[in-house]
Amino acid sequence: MKKYIKQILKLVVSISLISILFYKVGFKEVYENLMMVNPLYLILMIFVFFMGFLIASVSIKILLLPLKVRRLGLKKLVWYSMLTYAISRFIPGRIGDLSLVYFLKKEDIPIGKASAIVLMDRIIVFFVHFILASFGFFIFFPSIVAIRLTCISILIFVVLIFLIIWKKGRDIVKKYILRKYSNMFAGFYRTFSSYFKYYKHLLLVNIILAFVKIFFFGLVIYLAFFAINQQINVSILTIMVISSITNLLSLIPITLSGLGVRETSAVFMFSGLGILPEFTMSAYLILLFIRYISSGILLLAWTWAKKH
């Protein structure tokens, strides 16, 4: 019961933040912008958006190379990546991101090894977001706030690594988180540590692909402004930095999957670059619609496919 109350409270916070943002920005202005959406740019956004799934799938495919999983092709992996993204839109927290483990298990990859690969990929993405965001913290926020955000990000990263690499850390996870299911994750640490011992080149390639993936998402945001006929004098690199900051801030567990925090922080930072709040709000609402509509369609397609 407490779990449901917690999620309801997060939903209330998300709705409150979006409502306050609408009130401050102006509902009429945002509505007028959305009514002027250029379909051509909308199509381009969707295309680039799904290109991001291809890059994400290639990243996983590269990490899977040492396991020699020949039956799992890139096409199927793209489908799994899209489903994982769709599930994560509707499941609270970041648990949905781990649903990829379930799909890899279907391909006869043990849960322990699948978990190691998925977590490795997520840590690399977090690391790249942190690198980009660390520059932005000191550009968009006061020094004291930037230092705090940087320290919090480093702390999260260090704690995560501590829980994986240090034996006592793994014992804590087994005892208090995995509990009776800990035996299912046999082979996790051996797989995880093997990449640092024998496959450093694969990690380097994965880091590069993480930058490419963030570039594609930055391009989607860039096109979202063009979709409402607003040409912005902001570089893709700056948008990537803003995207990384909003991604890290969305990890703060006060809303549902960062809903509200992401949009509010984006309006704040783009305003600092001279972009009117109503344009940023409109662009991010388009992104929000694409995320949830595409996720809903993917989950419906998956449900239909399972039944037939």
CORPE-V478478 format. One record per backbone hydrogen bond with DSSP energy under -1.0 kcal/mol. NH is the residue of the N-H (numbers start at 1). CO is the residue of the C=O. Records with the same first field share a line. If there is no record, write none. Layout:
NH = CO  CO
//
This chain:
5 = 1
6 = 2
7 = 3
8 = 4
9 = 5
10 = 6
11 = 7
12 = 8
13 = 9
14 = 10
15 = 11
16 = 12
17 = 13
18 = 14
19 = 15
20 = 16
21 = 17
22 = 18
23 = 19
24 = 20
25 = 21
26 = 22
30 = 26
31 = 27
32 = 28
33 = 29
34 = 30
35 = 31
36 = 33
37 = 34
38 = 227
42 = 38
43 = 39
44 = 40
45 = 41
46 = 42
47 = 43
48 = 44
49 = 45
50 = 46
51 = 47
52 = 48
54 = 50
55 = 51
56 = 52
57 = 53
58 = 54
59 = 55
60 = 56
61 = 57
62 = 58
63 = 59
64 = 60
65 = 62
67 = 64
68 = 65
70 = 68
73 = 71
77 = 73
78 = 74
79 = 75
80 = 76
81 = 77
82 = 78
83 = 79
84 = 80
85 = 81
86 = 82
87 = 83
88 = 84
90 = 87
91 = 87
98 = 95
99 = 96
101 = 98
103 = 99
104 = 100
105 = 101
106 = 102
108 = 105
109 = 104
114 = 110
115 = 111
116 = 112
117 = 113
118 = 114
119 = 115
120 = 116
121 = 117
122 = 118
123 = 119
124 = 120
125 = 121
126 = 122
127 = 123
128 = 124
129 = 125
130 = 126
131 = 127
132 = 128
133 = 129
134 = 130
136 = 132
137 = 133
140 = 136
141 = 137
146 = 142
147 = 143
148 = 144
149 = 145
150 = 146
151 = 147
152 = 148
153 = 149
154 = 150
155 = 151
156 = 152
157 = 153
158 = 154
159 = 155
160 = 156
161 = 157
162 = 158
163 = 159
165 = 161
166 = 162
170 = 166
171 = 167
172 = 168
173 = 169
174 = 170
175 = 171
176 = 172
177 = 173
178 = 173
179 = 174
181 = 178
182 = 179
184 = 181
185 = 182
186 = 183
188 = 185
191 = 187
192 = 188
193 = 189
194 = 190
197 = 193
198 = 194
203 = 199
204 = 200
205 = 201
206 = 202
207 = 203
208 = 204
209 = 205
210 = 206
211 = 207
212 = 208
213 = 209
214 = 210
215 = 211
216 = 212
217 = 213
218 = 214
219 = 215
220 = 216
221 = 217
222 = 218
223 = 219
224 = 220
225 = 221
226 = 222
227 = 223
229 = 226
230 = 225
234 = 232
239 = 235
240 = 236
241 = 237
242 = 238
243 = 239
244 = 240
245 = 241
246 = 242
247 = 243
248 = 244
249 = 245
250 = 246
251 = 248
252 = 249
254 = 252
259 = 256
262 = 258
264 = 260
265 = 261
266 = 262
267 = 263
268 = 264
269 = 265
270 = 266
271 = 267
272 = 268
274 = 271
275 = 270
279 = 276
280 = 276
281 = 277
282 = 278
283 = 279
284 = 280
285 = 281
286 = 282
287 = 283
288 = 284
289 = 285
290 = 286
291 = 287
292 = 288
293 = 289
294 = 290
295 = 291
296 = 292
297 = 293
298 = 294
299 = 295
300 = 296
301 = 297
302 = 298
303 = 299
304 = 300
305 = 301
306 = 302
307 = 303
308 = 304
//
